[in-house]
Amino acid sequence: MKSFKVDRLEVRVFDSRGALGRATAEAVCVAISAVLARKEVANVMFAAASSQNEFLAALVGMPVDWSRVNGFHMDEYIGLDVDAPQRFGNFLRERLFSKVPFREVSYLGSCEQYAALLAARPTDIVVMGIGENTHLAFNDPHAALFDDPELVKVVELDEDCRAQQVHDGCFMALEDVPRQAMTVTIPALMRPEYVFAVVPGKNKAEAVAHTLGDDISQRYPSTVLRRHPRAVLFLDDESFSSSRS
């Protein structure tokens, strides 16, 4: 494992997706334990994407007191059937929420409802990915606001974001991908004490290079991770390949 810092962001690079997933799960387990040492309940938000598969598979085997953990997810399509497998709530229910006994799981049904919930239960830990266009959740470059006044909002998905959903095998064709979604905003994602980004794969190499090498700006939303005091970016050799000096 290689480790270094870019601004305030800690970067850890592993030689395989499996090693990356296990290391992230261990780090999240430690963070949950730290929160539960001083609070009755930990509020943890998760991303739903194929990039998270190895991490989620490892996490369900970690020694966590799930009865004291509330689970959240960070974005959801608008317009899909409630039982559509592409819905992010269904993705996380299948891979995580149904596999361990959470205290409570909250699903994103409306922006107003979810914003009120997040205000009442501030997130302690967030585990996210980075999109091919450097988005965080569904905060694509055209919609990402580092000082967004909202906690949750409706966004129009850009073409690069929608194309990624086809690349990932979630949809057969671009026209099948919804054009709108609800997303937790950048300030809401950066508010937790612990922020972990899980970003394996060659298809993320360019996004990682922008994240680490470009100026911090809304043009590349993931660069905001470099401002967080306790953010950790987990990469594998493939996703780090374009960032080598």
C-alpha positions in Angstrom: 0.0 0.0 0.0 1.2 3.4 -1.0 0.1 6.4 1.1 0.6 10.2 0.6 -1.3 13.5 1.0 -2.6 16.0 -1.5 -3.5 19.2 0.5 -5.5 17.7 3.4 -6.6 14.6 1.5 -5.0 11.3 2.5 -4.6 9.0 -0.5 -4.0 5.2 -0.2 -3.2 3.1 -3.2 -3.6 -0.7 -3.2 -2.6 -3.4 -5.7 -6.1 -4.9 -6.2 -9.8 -4.0 -5.8 -10.1 -6.7 -3.2 -7.4 -5.2 -1.0 -8.9 -1.8 -1.5 -12.3 -3.0 -0.4 -11.0 -4.8 2.7 -9.0 -1.8 3.7 -11.9 0.6 3.3 -14.2 -1.7 5.3 -11.6 -1.8 8.1 -11.3 2.0 8.1 -15.1 2.4 8.2 -15.3 -0.1 11.0 -12.8 1.8 13.1 -14.6 5.1 12.4 -17.9 3.7 13.4 -16.4 2.4 16.6 -14.9 5.8 17.3 -18.2 7.5 16.9 -20.0 4.9 19.0 -17.5 5.4 21.8 -18.9 8.9 22.4 -22.4 8.7 20.9 -25.3 6.3 21.3 -25.9 6.1 17.5 -23.8 6.6 14.4 -25.3 7.9 11.2 -23.6 6.5 8.1 -24.3 7.3 4.5 -23.3 5.0 1.6 -22.9 5.3 -2.2 -24.6 2.8 -4.6 -22.4 1.9 -7.5 -20.4 -1.1 -8.8 -17.2 0.6 -7.6 -18.5 -0.1 -4.1 -19.0 -3.8 -4.5 -15.7 -5.1 -2.9 -16.0 -2.6 0.0 -19.7 -3.5 0.7 -18.9 -7.3 0.6 -16.1 -6.8 3.1 -18.1 -4.5 5.3 -20.9 -7.0 6.1 -18.3 -9.2 7.8 -16.8 -6.5 10.0 -17.4 -6.5 13.8 -19.8 -3.6 13.9 -22.6 -3.1 16.4 -25.1 -2.5 13.7 -28.0 -2.1 16.2 -26.5 1.4 16.9 -26.0 2.5 13.3 -28.5 4.3 11.1 -28.0 3.8 7.4 -28.6 6.4 4.6 -27.9 6.6 0.9 -27.0 9.7 -1.1 -28.8 9.9 -4.4 -31.7 8.4 -6.3 -33.1 8.4 -9.8 -36.4 10.1 -10.6 -38.9 8.2 -12.7 -37.8 4.5 -12.3 -40.3 1.9 -11.0 -40.0 1.4 -7.2 -38.7 -2.1 -7.7 -36.3 -1.3 -10.5 -32.9 -2.9 -9.8 -31.1 0.3 -10.9 -32.6 2.3 -8.1 -29.8 3.0 -5.6 -32.0 2.2 -2.6 -32.6 -1.3 -4.0 -28.9 -1.7 -4.8 -27.9 -1.0 -1.2 -30.8 -3.0 0.2 -29.5 -6.1 -1.7 -25.8 -5.7 -0.9 -25.9 -4.1 2.6 -29.1 -3.0 4.3 -30.7 -6.5 4.2 -27.5 -8.3 5.3 -26.8 -6.7 8.7 -29.2 -5.5 11.4 -29.1 -1.7 11.2 -30.9 0.3 13.8 -32.8 2.0 11.0 -32.4 2.6 7.3 -33.7 5.7 5.6 -34.4 5.9 1.9 -34.5 9.0 -0.3 -38.1 9.6 -1.2 -38.4 13.3 -1.5 -35.9 16.2 -1.1 -37.9 17.9 1.6 -38.3 14.7 3.7 -34.7 13.7 3.3 -33.3 17.2 4.1 -35.4 17.3 7.3 -34.1 13.8 8.3 -30.5 14.8 7.6 -30.9 18.0 9.7 -32.3 15.9 12.6 -29.7 13.2 12.2 -26.4 14.7 11.0 -24.2 12.2 9.2 -21.1 11.1 11.1 -19.5 9.1 8.3 -20.0 9.1 4.5 -18.6 6.5 2.1 -18.8 7.7 -1.5 -17.4 7.1 -5.0 -16.2 9.6 -7.6 -17.8 9.6 -11.0 -16.0 9.5 -14.4 -16.9 13.2 -14.7 -15.6 13.8 -11.1 -19.1 14.1 -9.7 -19.8 13.3 -6.0 -23.2 11.6 -5.6 -25.1 13.2 -8.5 -23.4 16.6 -8.2 -22.2 16.8 -11.8 -19.9 19.7 -12.6 -22.7 21.9 -13.9 -24.7 21.4 -10.7 -22.1 21.1 -8.0 -22.0 24.0 -5.6 -19.4 24.0 -2.8 -21.6 26.5 -0.9 -25.0 25.0 -1.8 -27.7 26.2 0.6 -29.6 23.0 0.2 -28.9 19.6 1.8 -30.8 17.7 -0.9 -31.9 18.8 -4.4 -33.2 17.7 -7.8 -30.6 17.8 -10.6 -30.4 17.3 -14.3 -27.9 14.6 -15.1 -25.2 15.5 -17.7 -24.5 13.2 -20.6 -21.2 12.0 -19.2 -22.9 10.9 -16.0 -25.7 9.1 -17.9 -23.2 7.4 -20.1 -21.3 6.1 -17.1 -24.4 4.3 -16.0 -24.3 2.4 -19.4 -20.6 1.7 -19.1 -21.2 0.3 -15.6 -23.8 -2.1 -17.0 -26.7 -0.6 -15.1 -28.7 0.3 -18.3 -28.6 -1.2 -21.8 -28.6 2.2 -23.6 -28.3 5.9 -22.9 -31.9 6.5 -23.6 -32.9 4.2 -20.8 -31.0 6.3 -18.2 -33.2 8.8 -16.3 -32.5 12.5 -17.0 -33.2 13.6 -13.4 -32.2 12.5 -10.0 -32.3 13.6 -6.3 -28.9 14.1 -4.7 -27.4 15.0 -1.3 -25.4 18.2 -2.0 -21.7 18.9 -1.7 -21.9 20.6 1.7 -24.0 17.7 3.1 -21.4 15.2 1.8 -18.5 17.2 3.3 -20.2 17.8 6.7 -19.4 14.5 8.4 -16.4 14.0 10.6 -15.2 11.0 8.5 -15.3 11.0 4.7 -14.1 8.0 2.7 -14.0 7.8 -1.1 -13.7 4.4 -2.8 -12.5 4.6 -6.4 -11.2 1.5 -8.1 -10.8 0.8 -11.8 -9.2 2.1 -15.0 -12.3 4.0 -16.0 -11.8 6.3 -13.0 -8.1 7.1 -13.7 -8.8 10.4 -15.5 -11.2 11.5 -12.8 -8.6 10.6 -10.1 -6.0 12.6 -12.0 -8.2 15.7 -12.0 -9.1 15.1 -8.3 -5.4 15.1 -7.3 -3.8 17.4 -9.8 -6.2 20.2 -10.7 -7.1 23.3 -8.8 -9.9 22.9 -6.3 -13.0 24.1 -8.1 -16.6 23.2 -9.0 -15.4 22.3 -12.5 -14.1 19.1 -10.9 -16.4 18.5 -7.9 -14.2 15.8 -6.4 -11.4 18.2 -5.8 -13.4 19.5 -2.8 -12.2 16.3 -0.9 -8.8 18.0 -0.6 -10.4 20.5 1.8 -11.8 18.0 4.3 -9.6 17.5 7.4 -10.3 13.7 7.7 -11.0 12.5 4.1 -9.3 9.4 2.8 -9.3 8.4 -0.9 -8.9 4.7 -1.5 -7.5 3.8 -5.0 -6.2 0.7 -6.8 -3.3 0.7 -9.2 -5.6 1.1 -12.2 -7.5 4.2 -10.9 -4.1 5.7 -9.9 -2.4 5.0 -13.2 -2.9 8.4 -14.8 -1.8 10.2 -11.6 1.8 8.8 -11.5 4.5 11.4 -11.9 
